[in-house]
Amino acid sequence: MTARPYVLLSAAMSVDGYLDDTSPERLLLSNAEDFERVDQVRAESDAILIGANTMRRDNPRLLVNSDERRAQRVADGKPAYPLKVTVTRTGDLTADLKFWHHGGDKLVVTVDSAVEKVRATLGGLADVVSVGPDLDWGLVLDELGRRGVKQLMVEGGGTIHTQLMAQNLADEVHLAVAPLLVGQAGAPKFLGAADYPGGSTSRMRLLEARAIGDVVLLRYAPKERG
């Protein structure tokens, strides 16, 4: 049986738990030093995943930006860029998004009812695969494992973070906590309401707490609860 990837959830959030505000411009929660840290984690990963909602809202390129880190990946026998993955139930994607036109290989994981729609929309911009009638995260991870993904970095959004945490599929969480308060009811949060493993009294193991300028990095092991 092919091993599933090590799943690392990565997010920057405000002190009150928001990933963004409700303004049209992306709220920059992190700082330059922490962006460098994120770039290093991307370079260490075999694949980076975001949800279709995040892709539509933020329109990211999702790259390893450092020339040196890309060169090191190639020297290690890897592609210059990690595989870029998105997941969609509806297939509501457009071919003009930056995600498709920068970096290396791309993969769309979807369901049977949307697979042909995605293929028609994207043409040869990405490999498209269905995991069946429903979006089963276990099957998504199995598919990535078969493709040789050993470490998967998940960069959002909150719905995907919530689903992976609720299904106990996240091995590690990186939270960069910015000294900001958003407080807007319609803004996206890192995690939503869910039936999380162990309930509200189950404490995750803290792996690291580190100040990066005015941001604090918290690393947790979600599967190690007590």
C-alpha positions as CSV (number, residue, x, y, z in Angstrom):
1,M,0.0,0.0,0.0
2,T,1.4,3.4,-1.0
3,A,2.0,5.7,2.0
4,R,0.0,8.9,2.3
5,P,1.9,12.1,2.5
6,Y,2.8,13.9,5.6
7,V,0.2,16.7,5.8
8,L,1.4,20.1,7.0
9,L,-1.2,22.9,7.4
10,S,0.3,26.4,7.0
11,A,-1.6,29.6,7.7
12,A,-1.0,33.2,8.8
13,M,-3.8,34.5,11.0
14,S,-4.7,37.5,13.2
15,V,-4.7,37.2,16.9
16,D,-8.5,36.7,16.7
17,G,-8.1,33.9,14.2
18,Y,-8.8,35.5,10.8
19,L,-7.0,34.6,7.6
20,D,-8.0,37.9,5.9
21,D,-10.4,40.8,6.2
22,T,-13.3,41.7,3.9
23,S,-11.6,44.3,1.8
24,P,-10.9,43.7,-1.9
25,E,-7.1,43.7,-1.2
26,R,-5.4,40.7,0.4
27,L,-4.5,41.5,4.0
28,L,-0.8,40.9,4.6
29,L,-0.6,39.2,8.0
30,S,3.0,38.0,7.8
31,N,6.2,39.9,7.5
32,A,9.2,39.6,5.2
33,E,11.1,37.2,7.4
34,D,8.2,34.9,7.8
35,F,7.5,34.9,4.1
36,E,11.1,33.6,3.7
37,R,10.3,30.8,6.2
38,V,7.2,29.9,4.2
39,D,9.2,29.8,1.0
40,Q,11.6,27.4,2.7
41,V,8.8,25.1,3.8
42,R,7.4,25.2,0.2
43,A,10.9,24.2,-1.1
44,E,11.0,21.3,1.3
45,S,7.5,20.0,0.2
46,D,6.7,17.7,-2.7
47,A,3.3,19.4,-3.3
48,I,1.4,22.5,-2.2
49,L,-2.4,22.4,-2.0
50,I,-5.0,25.2,-2.0
51,G,-8.8,25.0,-2.4
52,A,-10.6,26.4,-5.4
53,N,-12.2,29.1,-3.3
54,T,-8.8,30.4,-2.2
55,M,-7.6,30.3,-5.8
56,R,-10.5,32.4,-7.0
57,R,-10.3,34.9,-4.1
58,D,-6.5,35.4,-3.9
59,N,-5.4,34.4,-7.4
60,P,-1.9,33.2,-6.1
61,R,1.0,32.0,-8.2
62,L,2.0,29.7,-5.3
63,L,5.7,29.4,-6.1
64,V,9.1,28.7,-4.5
65,N,10.4,32.2,-5.0
66,S,14.1,31.8,-4.1
67,D,16.4,30.9,-7.0
68,E,18.8,29.2,-4.5
69,R,16.0,27.0,-3.1
70,R,14.8,26.0,-6.6
71,A,18.4,25.2,-7.6
72,Q,18.8,23.0,-4.4
73,R,15.6,21.1,-5.3
74,V,17.1,20.4,-8.8
75,A,20.4,19.4,-7.3
76,D,18.5,16.9,-5.0
77,G,16.9,15.4,-8.1
78,K,13.5,17.1,-7.7
79,P,11.6,19.4,-10.1
80,A,12.4,23.1,-9.5
81,Y,8.9,23.6,-8.2
82,P,6.6,21.4,-6.1
83,L,3.5,20.0,-7.7
84,K,0.6,22.5,-7.3
85,V,-2.7,20.9,-6.3
86,T,-6.2,22.3,-6.1
87,V,-9.4,20.5,-5.0
88,T,-12.9,21.3,-6.3
89,R,-16.3,19.7,-5.9
90,T,-18.0,22.0,-8.4
91,G,-15.4,22.4,-11.1
92,D,-15.9,26.2,-11.1
93,L,-12.4,27.2,-12.3
94,T,-11.2,29.5,-15.0
95,A,-8.1,29.1,-17.2
96,D,-6.9,32.7,-16.6
97,L,-5.9,32.2,-13.0
98,K,-2.2,32.7,-12.2
99,F,-2.0,29.3,-10.6
100,W,-2.0,27.6,-14.0
101,H,0.6,29.8,-15.7
102,H,3.5,29.8,-13.3
103,G,5.7,27.1,-11.8
104,G,5.8,23.4,-12.7
105,D,3.2,20.6,-12.8
106,K,-0.4,21.2,-11.7
107,L,-3.1,18.8,-10.6
108,V,-6.8,19.2,-10.0
109,V,-8.6,16.7,-7.8
110,T,-12.3,16.7,-8.3
111,V,-15.4,14.4,-8.3
112,D,-17.0,12.4,-11.1
113,S,-19.7,15.0,-11.8
114,A,-17.2,17.7,-12.4
115,V,-14.2,16.0,-14.0
116,E,-15.2,16.6,-17.7
117,K,-16.1,20.2,-17.0
118,V,-12.7,20.9,-15.5
119,R,-10.9,19.2,-18.4
120,A,-12.8,21.2,-20.9
121,T,-12.1,24.4,-19.0
122,L,-8.4,23.9,-18.5
123,G,-7.3,21.8,-21.6
124,G,-3.7,20.9,-21.1
125,L,-3.0,23.4,-18.2
126,A,-3.3,20.7,-15.5
127,D,-3.7,17.0,-15.0
128,V,-7.3,16.3,-13.8
129,V,-8.4,13.3,-11.7
130,S,-11.6,12.3,-10.0
131,V,-11.6,10.5,-6.6
132,G,-15.2,9.2,-7.1
133,P,-18.7,10.6,-6.5
134,D,-17.7,12.4,-3.4
135,L,-14.6,14.4,-2.3
136,D,-13.0,12.0,0.1
137,W,-9.9,13.4,1.7
138,G,-8.5,10.0,2.4
139,L,-8.7,9.2,-1.3
140,V,-7.1,12.6,-2.2
141,L,-4.2,11.7,0.0
142,D,-4.0,8.2,-1.5
143,E,-3.8,9.7,-5.0
144,L,-1.0,12.1,-3.9
145,G,0.9,9.3,-2.3
146,R,0.7,7.3,-5.5
147,R,2.2,10.3,-7.3
148,G,5.2,10.3,-5.0
149,V,4.2,13.1,-2.7
150,K,5.9,12.6,0.7
151,Q,5.2,16.0,2.2
152,L,2.0,18.0,1.4
153,M,1.9,21.6,2.4
154,V,-1.7,22.9,2.6
155,E,-2.1,26.6,2.4
156,G,-5.8,27.0,2.7
157,G,-8.4,28.0,2.9
158,G,-10.2,27.7,6.1
159,T,-12.7,25.1,4.9
160,I,-10.0,22.7,3.8
161,H,-8.0,23.3,7.1
162,T,-11.2,22.6,9.0
163,Q,-12.0,19.4,7.1
164,L,-8.4,18.0,7.4
165,M,-8.3,18.8,11.2
166,A,-11.8,17.4,11.8
167,Q,-10.9,14.1,10.0
168,N,-7.6,13.9,11.9
169,L,-5.5,13.9,8.7
170,A,-3.2,16.8,9.6
171,D,0.2,15.7,10.9
172,E,1.5,19.2,11.7
173,V,0.2,22.8,11.8
174,H,2.2,26.0,11.3
175,L,0.5,29.1,12.5
176,A,2.0,32.5,12.1
177,V,0.1,34.8,14.4
178,A,0.2,38.4,13.4
179,P,-0.4,41.3,15.9
180,L,-3.6,42.4,14.2
181,L,-7.3,42.2,15.1
182,V,-9.8,41.8,12.2
183,G,-13.1,41.4,14.0
184,Q,-15.2,41.2,10.8
185,A,-18.0,38.7,10.8
186,G,-17.7,37.9,7.1
187,A,-14.0,37.5,7.0
188,P,-12.5,34.0,6.6
189,K,-11.1,32.2,9.7
190,F,-8.4,29.6,10.0
191,L,-10.9,27.0,11.4
192,G,-14.6,26.8,11.5
193,A,-17.1,24.8,13.6
194,A,-16.5,21.1,13.5
195,D,-16.5,17.9,15.6
196,Y,-12.8,17.8,16.2
197,P,-11.1,14.7,17.5
198,G,-11.0,14.5,21.3
199,G,-13.3,17.4,21.8
200,S,-12.6,20.8,23.4
201,T,-10.4,19.5,26.2
202,S,-8.0,17.5,24.0
203,R,-4.6,19.4,23.9
204,M,-2.3,19.1,20.9
205,R,1.5,18.8,21.5
206,L,3.4,22.0,21.0
207,L,6.4,21.5,18.8
208,E,7.8,25.0,18.7
209,A,7.0,28.6,19.6
210,R,9.2,31.3,18.0
211,A,9.1,35.0,17.5
212,I,9.8,36.1,13.9
213,G,9.9,39.8,14.1
214,D,6.4,40.9,15.3
215,V,4.9,37.5,14.3
216,V,4.9,34.4,16.4
217,L,5.2,31.0,14.8
218,L,3.4,28.2,16.6
219,R,3.9,24.6,15.4
220,Y,1.6,21.9,16.7
221,A,1.2,18.1,16.2
222,P,-2.6,17.6,15.9
223,K,-2.5,13.8,16.0
224,E,-0.6,13.9,19.4
225,R,-3.4,14.8,21.7
226,G,-3.7,14.3,25.4
